[in-house]
């Protein structure tokens, strides 16, 4: 920049010299005379013609005449005074020496310097733009990194929901399998099929249940403390569990129900766990306490040639119809018991950690969860237990985590709604069977009658039967 300033000063000096020089060249002899120190005052009264013979050096007042007299000699001196003439010498000097030797190189250097400085300025401006974009890019990346750290750092409550859902599908599948097993066993008992205690006869079923009652469920204080001699070996925690629905099924969070081959290690020498015995005994007392007698197929339902006997075959169809209606009712209890069947053990440590964080002692947490929490307990955990104080205070965290919790709660809500839907379907099925049972008497009365019977009496009886 100092070099550029020095060059600017030199150029300005050269240009000023050129202006003064050209100005002197164009100055008239009159002005030249004034510069020569002569004080001539011309007046119109004096002779101002070419014939005046007064020289410029002796001019007193006739400046105009003197100028006119000197014009010719001056032109001759400039144009014809030598070889080459003064004008040509001056033009050569002006172009070759003054312009090409001084002015033009200086202007070229000045132009080069200006171009160089302009390029340097452009480079500096470009560096500023590069720095600007670099800083903006760094700030954007740092901002996105900070947002990513905030958004993709899940909170503890969200992890608790995720770990509590672990093995939920396996537990649900075990619940469905347990429901099917309980319903199948109850139906086999009613139909005296398979290898159940009723396979022999009604008497066999009653005797087996009586023995089980004395050994397992008998309470010596029942019947006015009159069962002291009857009850043999029953334990207090299992008193009357064959008839106590709340104590047997409703109250426990998890029942040791597992009819898969992997659960053989849980079974007692009696062939089943305590909960399995109690649930099956309760279902036997609730549904079909008195089962039908064994009906042989030969000479009762069919003849030797295979043709059916109406009385026996029709009676057995009625028995199967009754068993079908009972199976609908039994499926509801089997579904409830199945939902409390043992689940998978992988989820227990995570659920126990949440309970201990809430202040529950280790022993109480283990007792509450059991070794394999049930499907029903896992759902209760997801819909009730997880929403303690820290859950609501953590809602003041990042918006991303709040949105994640919202999605997780919606998913849990869908699970609840699906279970409610299945329960509603079972309720509708039970109601339809109940309605059909109410109409049995009218069906027996009017089916098979001739078409002469009017519909009026039938409608009146229907109105009397239906609620």
C-alpha positions as CSV (number, residue, x, y, z in Angstrom):
1,X,0.0,0.0,0.0
2,X,2.9,2.4,0.6
3,X,4.3,1.7,-2.9
4,X,0.8,2.5,-4.2
5,X,0.7,5.8,-2.4
6,X,4.2,6.8,-3.7
7,X,3.3,6.0,-7.2
8,X,0.1,8.1,-6.9
9,X,2.2,11.1,-5.8
10,X,4.7,10.7,-8.7
11,X,1.9,10.5,-11.2
12,X,0.1,13.5,-9.9
13,X,3.4,15.5,-10.1
14,X,4.0,14.4,-13.7
15,X,0.4,15.3,-14.7
16,X,0.7,18.7,-13.1
17,X,4.0,19.4,-15.0
18,X,2.4,18.4,-18.3
19,X,-0.6,20.7,-17.7
20,X,1.7,23.7,-17.0
21,X,3.9,22.9,-20.0
22,X,1.0,22.7,-22.4
23,X,-0.4,25.8,-21.0
24,X,2.8,27.7,-21.6
25,X,2.9,26.4,-25.2
26,X,-0.6,27.9,-25.9
27,X,0.2,31.2,-24.3
28,X,-0.1,34.2,-26.7
29,X,2.9,36.5,-27.3
30,X,1.0,39.2,-25.4
31,X,0.9,37.0,-22.4
32,X,4.5,36.1,-23.1
33,X,5.4,39.7,-23.1
34,X,3.7,40.2,-19.8
35,X,5.7,37.3,-18.4
36,X,8.8,39.0,-19.8
37,X,8.4,42.0,-17.4
38,X,7.2,44.6,-19.9
39,X,4.3,46.8,-18.9
40,X,2.6,47.7,-22.2
41,X,-0.7,49.6,-22.2
42,X,-2.3,49.5,-25.6
43,X,-4.8,52.0,-26.6
44,X,-7.0,52.5,-29.7
45,X,-5.4,55.9,-30.2
46,X,-2.0,54.5,-31.1
47,X,-1.0,53.0,-34.3
48,X,-1.8,49.3,-34.3
49,X,-0.9,48.2,-37.8
50,X,1.6,45.8,-39.1
51,X,3.8,48.6,-40.5
52,X,4.7,49.8,-37.0
53,X,8.4,49.4,-36.6
54,X,8.6,49.3,-32.8
55,X,10.4,46.2,-31.5
56,X,9.0,44.1,-28.7
57,X,11.9,45.0,-26.5
58,X,11.2,48.7,-26.8
59,X,7.5,48.5,-26.7
60,X,6.0,51.1,-24.6
61,X,2.3,51.3,-25.4
62,X,1.7,49.7,-28.8
63,X,1.5,46.1,-27.6
64,X,-0.8,45.1,-30.3
65,X,1.4,46.4,-33.1
66,X,4.4,44.7,-31.6
67,X,2.6,41.3,-31.3
68,X,1.5,41.5,-34.9
69,X,5.0,42.2,-36.0
70,X,6.5,39.3,-34.0
71,X,4.0,36.7,-35.2
72,X,5.7,36.1,-38.5
73,X,9.2,35.7,-37.2
74,X,7.9,33.4,-34.4
75,X,6.2,31.1,-36.9
76,X,9.3,31.0,-39.0
77,X,11.5,30.2,-36.1
78,X,9.2,27.4,-35.0
79,X,8.4,25.8,-38.3
80,X,11.2,26.9,-40.7
81,X,14.1,27.8,-38.4
82,X,16.1,24.7,-38.6
83,X,16.3,21.2,-39.9
84,X,14.5,19.6,-38.2
85,X,12.3,22.5,-37.1
86,X,11.6,23.5,-33.5
87,X,8.1,22.1,-33.7
88,X,9.3,18.7,-34.9
89,X,12.0,18.6,-32.2
90,X,9.4,19.6,-29.6
91,X,6.9,17.0,-30.9
92,X,9.6,14.3,-30.9
93,X,10.5,15.2,-27.3
94,X,6.9,15.4,-26.2
95,X,6.1,11.9,-27.6
96,X,9.3,10.0,-27.2
97,X,10.8,11.5,-24.0
98,X,8.0,13.0,-22.0
99,X,5.1,10.6,-22.9
100,X,6.8,7.3,-23.8
101,X,9.8,7.8,-21.5
102,X,8.0,9.1,-18.4
103,X,4.2,9.3,-18.4
104,X,3.3,6.1,-20.2
105,X,5.6,3.8,-18.1
106,X,4.3,5.5,-14.9
107,X,0.7,5.0,-16.0
108,X,1.5,1.4,-16.8
109,X,3.1,0.9,-13.5
110,X,0.1,2.6,-11.9
111,X,-2.3,0.4,-13.7
112,X,-0.4,-2.8,-12.8
113,X,-0.2,-1.7,-9.2
114,X,-3.9,-0.9,-9.1
115,X,-4.7,-4.3,-10.7
116,X,-2.5,-6.1,-8.2
117,X,-4.0,-4.3,-5.3
118,X,-7.5,-5.0,-6.7
119,X,-6.6,-8.7,-6.9
120,X,-5.3,-8.6,-3.4
121,X,-8.4,-6.9,-2.2
122,X,-10.5,-9.5,-4.0
123,X,-8.5,-12.3,-2.4
124,X,-9.0,-10.7,1.0
125,X,-12.7,-10.3,0.4
126,X,-12.9,-14.0,-0.7
127,X,-11.0,-15.0,2.5
128,X,-13.6,-13.1,4.5
129,X,-16.4,-14.9,2.7
130,X,-14.7,-18.2,3.2
131,X,-14.3,-17.5,6.9
132,X,-17.9,-16.4,7.1
133,X,-19.2,-19.6,5.5
134,X,-16.9,-21.7,7.5
135,X,-18.0,-20.2,10.8
136,X,-21.7,-20.4,9.8
137,X,-21.2,-24.1,8.8
138,X,-19.4,-24.8,12.1
139,X,-22.2,-23.1,14.1
140,X,-24.8,-25.0,12.1
141,X,-23.1,-28.3,12.8
142,X,-22.6,-27.5,16.4
143,X,-26.3,-26.5,16.7
144,X,-27.4,-29.7,15.0
145,X,-25.0,-31.8,17.2
146,X,-26.4,-30.1,20.4
147,X,-30.0,-30.8,19.2
148,X,-29.1,-34.4,18.4
149,X,-27.7,-34.9,21.8
150,X,-30.8,-33.4,23.3
151,X,-33.3,-35.3,21.1
152,X,-31.6,-38.7,21.0
153,X,-30.9,-39.0,24.7
154,X,-33.9,-40.9,26.1
155,X,-34.9,-40.3,29.6
156,X,-35.1,-42.9,32.3
157,X,-38.9,-43.1,32.2
158,X,-38.8,-43.9,28.5
159,X,-36.3,-46.7,29.1
160,X,-38.5,-48.0,31.9
161,X,-41.4,-48.3,29.5
162,X,-39.3,-50.0,26.8
163,X,-37.9,-52.6,29.2
164,X,-41.3,-53.3,30.8
165,X,-42.7,-54.2,27.4
166,X,-40.0,-56.8,27.0
167,X,-41.4,-60.3,26.7
168,X,-44.9,-59.0,26.7
169,X,-45.7,-60.8,23.5
170,X,-44.4,-64.1,24.9
171,X,-46.4,-63.7,28.1
172,X,-49.5,-63.0,26.0
173,X,-48.9,-66.2,24.0
174,X,-48.6,-68.2,27.2
175,X,-51.8,-66.6,28.5
176,X,-53.6,-67.7,25.4
177,X,-52.2,-71.2,25.6
178,X,-53.2,-71.5,29.2
179,X,-56.7,-70.3,28.4
180,X,-57.1,-73.1,25.8
181,X,-55.6,-75.7,28.1
182,X,-58.1,-74.8,30.9
183,X,-61.0,-74.7,28.6
184,X,-60.1,-78.1,27.0
185,X,-59.6,-79.8,30.4
186,X,-63.0,-78.5,31.7
187,X,-64.8,-79.6,28.5
188,X,-63.1,-83.0,28.7
189,X,-64.3,-83.4,32.3
190,X,-67.9,-82.6,31.3
191,X,-67.8,-85.1,28.4
192,X,-65.9,-87.8,30.4
193,X,-63.2,-87.9,27.8
194,X,-59.5,-88.2,27.8
195,X,-57.7,-89.1,31.0
196,X,-59.5,-86.8,33.4
197,X,-60.8,-87.8,36.8
198,X,-64.3,-88.2,35.4
199,X,-63.4,-90.6,32.6
200,X,-64.9,-93.5,34.5
201,X,-68.2,-92.0,35.5
202,X,-69.9,-89.3,37.4
203,X,-69.1,-91.2,40.6
204,X,-65.4,-91.2,39.7
205,X,-65.4,-87.4,39.3
206,X,-67.2,-86.8,42.6
207,X,-64.9,-89.2,44.5
208,X,-61.8,-87.6,43.1
209,X,-63.0,-84.1,44.0
210,X,-63.9,-85.3,47.5
211,X,-60.5,-86.7,48.1
212,X,-58.9,-83.5,46.9
213,X,-61.1,-81.4,49.1
214,X,-60.1,-83.3,52.2
215,X,-56.4,-83.2,51.5
216,X,-56.0,-79.7,50.1
217,X,-58.9,-77.3,50.5
218,X,-60.7,-78.4,53.7
219,X,-60.9,-75.9,56.5
220,X,-61.4,-77.5,59.9
221,X,-63.3,-74.4,61.1
222,X,-66.0,-74.7,58.5
223,X,-69.4,-76.1,59.4
224,X,-69.2,-74.8,63.0
225,X,-65.7,-76.1,63.6
226,X,-67.0,-79.5,62.6
227,X,-64.4,-80.6,60.1
228,X,-61.5,-81.2,62.6
229,X,-61.5,-84.9,61.9
230,X,-62.3,-84.6,58.2
231,X,-59.5,-82.3,57.1
232,X,-56.2,-84.2,56.7
233,X,-53.1,-82.3,55.8
234,X,-54.6,-79.2,54.2
235,X,-52.7,-75.9,54.6
236,X,-54.0,-72.6,55.7
237,X,-53.0,-70.7,52.5
238,X,-55.1,-73.1,50.4
239,X,-58.3,-73.2,52.6
240,X,-61.4,-73.1,50.4
241,X,-59.5,-72.1,47.3
242,X,-61.7,-74.5,45.3
243,X,-64.6,-72.2,45.9
244,X,-63.0,-68.8,46.7
245,X,-62.9,-66.9,43.4
246,X,-61.3,-63.7,44.7
247,X,-58.6,-65.5,46.7
248,X,-57.9,-68.0,43.9
249,X,-57.9,-65.9,40.7
250,X,-58.9,-62.3,41.2
251,X,-56.4,-61.2,43.9
252,X,-53.1,-62.8,42.8
253,X,-51.0,-60.9,40.3
254,X,-49.4,-64.0,38.9
255,X,-50.6,-67.6,39.0
256,X,-48.2,-70.6,38.5
257,X,-50.1,-71.8,35.5
258,X,-48.0,-73.3,32.7
259,X,-49.1,-76.3,30.8
260,X,-46.2,-76.4,28.4
261,X,-43.6,-79.1,28.5
262,X,-41.0,-76.6,29.7
263,X,-42.9,-76.1,32.9
264,X,-42.6,-79.7,34.2
265,X,-40.0,-78.6,36.7
266,X,-42.5,-76.4,38.4
267,X,-45.0,-79.2,39.0
268,X,-45.3,-81.0,42.4
269,X,-45.4,-84.8,42.8
270,X,-49.1,-84.5,42.5
271,X,-48.6,-83.6,38.8
272,X,-49.5,-79.9,38.9
273,X,-48.7,-76.7,40.7
274,X,-50.8,-75.6,43.6
275,X,-52.4,-72.8,41.5
276,X,-53.2,-75.2,38.7
277,X,-55.0,-77.6,41.2
278,X,-56.9,-74.7,42.7
279,X,-58.0,-73.2,39.4
280,X,-59.2,-76.5,38.0
281,X,-61.0,-77.3,41.2
282,X,-62.7,-73.9,41.2
283,X,-63.8,-74.4,37.6
284,X,-65.2,-77.9,38.4
285,X,-67.4,-76.3,41.2
286,X,-68.5,-73.4,39.0
287,X,-69.3,-75.2,35.8
288,X,-70.9,-78.7,35.6
289,X,-70.5,-79.7,39.2
290,X,-72.8,-82.6,38.4
291,X,-71.8,-84.1,35.1
292,X,-73.9,-86.5,33.2
293,X,-73.6,-90.2,33.5
294,X,-71.6,-92.1,30.9
295,X,-73.9,-93.1,28.0
296,X,-72.7,-96.2,26.1
297,X,-73.1,-95.9,22.3
298,X,-74.2,-99.6,21.8
299,X,-77.9,-100.3,22.3
300,X,-78.4,-96.7,23.6
301,X,-77.4,-94.4,20.8
302,X,-77.1,-96.9,17.9
303,X,-78.0,-100.4,17.0
304,X,-75.6,-103.2,16.0
305,X,-76.0,-102.3,12.4
306,X,-75.0,-98.6,13.1
307,X,-78.4,-97.1,12.7
308,X,-79.1,-94.4,15.4
309,X,-81.6,-94.8,18.2
310,X,-83.6,-91.6,18.4
311,X,-84.0,-91.6,22.2
312,X,-80.4,-92.1,23.1
313,X,-78.8,-90.2,20.2
314,X,-81.1,-87.2,20.7
315,X,-80.4,-87.2,24.4
316,X,-76.7,-87.1,23.7
317,X,-77.1,-84.2,21.3
318,X,-78.9,-82.3,24.2
319,X,-75.9,-83.1,26.4
320,X,-73.5,-81.7,23.8
321,X,-75.6,-78.6,23.5
322,X,-75.4,-78.1,27.2
323,X,-71.7,-78.6,27.1
324,X,-71.3,-76.1,24.3
325,X,-73.2,-73.5,26.4
326,X,-71.0,-74.2,29.4
327,X,-67.9,-73.9,27.3
328,X,-68.8,-70.4,26.4
329,X,-69.1,-69.5,30.1
330,X,-65.9,-71.4,31.0
331,X,-63.9,-69.6,28.3
332,X,-64.4,-66.3,30.2
333,X,-62.9,-67.7,33.4
334,X,-60.2,-69.5,31.5
335,X,-59.3,-66.3,29.7
336,X,-59.0,-64.4,33.0
337,X,-57.0,-67.1,34.6
338,X,-54.8,-67.3,31.5
339,X,-54.0,-63.6,31.6
340,X,-52.5,-64.2,35.1
341,X,-50.5,-67.2,34.0
342,X,-46.7,-67.1,34.3
343,X,-44.9,-65.0,31.7
344,X,-41.2,-64.8,30.9
345,X,-38.6,-64.2,33.5
346,X,-36.4,-61.8,31.4
347,X,-38.6,-58.8,32.4
348,X,-38.5,-59.3,36.1
349,X,-35.2,-57.5,36.9
350,X,-36.3,-54.3,35.2
351,X,-39.7,-54.3,36.8
352,X,-38.0,-54.9,40.2
353,X,-35.6,-52.0,39.7
354,X,-38.5,-49.7,39.0
355,X,-40.3,-50.8,42.2
356,X,-37.2,-50.3,44.3
357,X,-36.7,-46.9,42.8
358,X,-40.2,-46.0,44.0
359,X,-39.3,-47.1,47.5
360,X,-40.5,-50.6,47.6
361,X,-38.2,-53.0,49.5
362,X,-36.5,-55.8,47.7
363,X,-38.4,-58.6,49.5
364,X,-41.8,-56.9,48.8
365,X,-40.9,-56.3,45.2
366,X,-40.0,-60.0,44.7
367,X,-43.2,-61.1,46.3
368,X,-45.2,-58.7,44.2
369,X,-43.7,-59.8,40.9
370,X,-43.0,-63.5,41.5
371,X,-40.3,-65.2,39.4
372,X,-42.2,-64.9,36.1
373,X,-44.6,-61.9,36.0
374,X,-47.8,-62.5,34.2
375,X,-49.3,-60.8,31.2
376,X,-51.9,-59.1,33.4
377,X,-49.2,-57.8,35.8
378,X,-47.1,-56.5,33.0
379,X,-50.1,-54.6,31.6
380,X,-50.9,-53.2,35.1
381,X,-47.3,-52.2,35.4
382,X,-47.4,-50.3,32.0
383,X,-50.7,-48.6,32.7
384,X,-50.5,-47.8,36.4
385,X,-47.2,-48.4,38.2
386,X,-44.9,-46.5,35.8
387,X,-46.7,-43.2,36.2
388,X,-45.2,-42.1,39.5
389,X,-43.8,-38.7,40.5
390,X,-40.7,-38.7,38.4
391,X,-42.7,-39.4,35.3
392,X,-44.7,-36.2,35.5
393,X,-41.7,-34.0,36.5
394,X,-39.7,-35.4,33.5
395,X,-42.4,-34.1,31.2
396,X,-40.6,-30.8,31.5
397,X,-37.7,-32.2,29.6
398,X,-37.1,-32.1,25.8
399,X,-40.0,-32.1,23.4
400,X,-38.6,-35.1,21.6
401,X,-38.7,-37.3,24.7
402,X,-42.2,-36.0,25.5
403,X,-43.3,-37.0,22.0
404,X,-41.7,-40.4,22.4
405,X,-43.6,-41.0,25.7
406,X,-46.8,-39.9,24.0
407,X,-46.3,-42.5,21.2
408,X,-45.4,-45.2,23.8
409,X,-48.5,-44.4,25.8
410,X,-50.6,-44.6,22.6
411,X,-49.2,-48.0,21.9
412,X,-50.0,-49.2,25.4
413,X,-53.5,-47.8,25.0
414,X,-53.9,-49.8,21.8
415,X,-53.0,-53.0,23.7
416,X,-55.6,-52.1,26.3
417,X,-58.2,-51.5,23.7
418,X,-57.5,-54.8,22.0
419,X,-57.9,-56.7,25.3
420,X,-61.1,-54.8,26.0
421,X,-62.3,-55.7,22.6
422,X,-61.7,-59.4,23.2
423,X,-63.4,-59.2,26.5
424,X,-66.4,-57.5,24.9
425,X,-66.6,-60.3,22.3
426,X,-66.7,-62.9,25.1
427,X,-69.4,-60.9,26.9
428,X,-71.5,-60.7,23.7
429,X,-71.1,-64.5,23.2
430,X,-72.3,-65.2,26.8
431,X,-75.2,-62.8,26.3
432,X,-76.2,-64.6,23.1
433,X,-76.1,-68.0,24.8
434,X,-78.1,-66.7,27.8
435,X,-80.7,-65.4,25.4
436,X,-80.9,-68.8,23.6
437,X,-81.2,-70.5,27.0
438,X,-84.2,-68.3,27.9
439,X,-85.9,-69.3,24.7
440,X,-85.4,-73.1,25.2
441,X,-88.8,-73.7,26.8
442,X,-90.6,-71.8,24.0
443,X,-88.6,-73.7,21.5
444,X,-89.7,-77.0,23.0
445,X,-93.2,-75.8,23.0
446,X,-93.6,-74.6,19.5
447,X,-91.0,-76.5,17.4
448,X,-92.8,-79.3,15.5
449,X,-96.3,-77.8,15.9
450,X,-98.4,-77.3,12.8
451,X,-98.7,-74.0,11.1
452,X,-102.2,-73.5,12.5
453,X,-100.8,-72.1,15.7
454,X,-101.1,-68.3,15.6
455,X,-98.1,-66.1,16.3
456,X,-99.9,-64.0,18.8
457,X,-99.6,-66.3,21.8
458,X,-95.9,-67.0,21.0
459,X,-95.2,-63.2,20.9
460,X,-96.9,-62.8,24.3
461,X,-94.9,-65.5,25.9
462,X,-91.7,-64.1,24.4
463,X,-92.5,-60.7,26.0
464,X,-93.1,-62.5,29.3
465,X,-89.8,-64.4,29.2
466,X,-87.4,-61.8,27.8
467,X,-86.3,-59.1,30.3
